Amino acid sequence: MRQRSLRILITAGPTREYIDPVRYISNDSSGRMGFALAAAAVERGMRVTLIHGPVNLEEPAGVRAVPVVSAAQMLAECQRRWPEHDVLIMAAAVADYTPRRPAAFKRKKSRADLVLKLKATVDILRELAARRGPKQVVIGFALEDRAGRRNAERKLRQKRLDAIVLNRPEAIGARRSAVDVLVAGQGWRELGPQAKNRHARKILRIAEEIALARQNAEPS
């Protein structure tokens, strides 16, 4: 398969898990890395689908953008669209938990403490990696504050990823950051502090290397 025909699915931004119609649980992800990946992929001639949560960013020209809000919505869109793509880069910061029973109406303030019961969301990256075809490539992101490389290595093995990008908490919302990329069977590649669009280009080159090697491999 030629390089320019790669079809890539990218996720970006946070999700919102609503407690009631006006309050929600979320995180500080800006979506900049995922959007930078999408823009760089278009520059490289890829066909790009960008599934993103609520962000304050302009969707890059040339992408098929799919806005979502919740983790459940992102899961549904990813499951529906993943089979038609060659590469997945899961850069979204999907909520780990969602309210078990969201209120239908705005909760009134009272003097009593509010206790929320949360349930775990589906691990979208693990789910899509388990459903991939023999030539599809899956790249994840890991945000770690302690024992970062060890935890990223464990995630790569457990979720059977082709590569994982290690981020630190200070990267959230920042325009510049330092990341490391672990490629299965190859080891770590350090990407020093730089703008996220430069990181995006390097991550995409790694994705292309893996995808083209996978496409050109002889059937086992």
HUSULGI-V969171 format. One line per field, one symbol per residue. psi: psi as a letter, one per 20 degrees, with the letter a starting at -180 (. if undefined). burial: I if it has 9 or more other C-alpha atoms within 8 Angstrom, else O. A space follows every 50 residues. Layout:
psi->???
burial->???
This chain:
psi->pqgijpppppqqarrpopgaiiqrparjpijggghhggghhghjjqoppo oqaorlqppqqjqopnprgrhhgggghghhighjqhpponiqnpphqqpg nqqhrppqpriqqppppqqqrpngggghhhjqrhjqppprqpophqlggg hgggggghilqhqppoqqhiipiqhqrpqqpoppihaqpporprqhhggg hhhhggggggghhghiqqp.
burial->OOOOIIIIIIIIIIIIIIIIIOOIIIOOIIIIIIIIIIIIIIOOOIIIII IIIIIOOOOOOOIOIOOIIIIOIIIOIIIOIIOOIIIIIIIIIOIOIIIO OOIOOOOOOOOOOOOOOOOOIIOOIIIIIOOIOOIIIIIIIIIIOOOIOO IIIOIIOOIIIIIIIIIIOOIIIOOIIIIIIIIIOOOOOOIOOIIIIOII IOIIOOIIOIIIOIOOOOOO
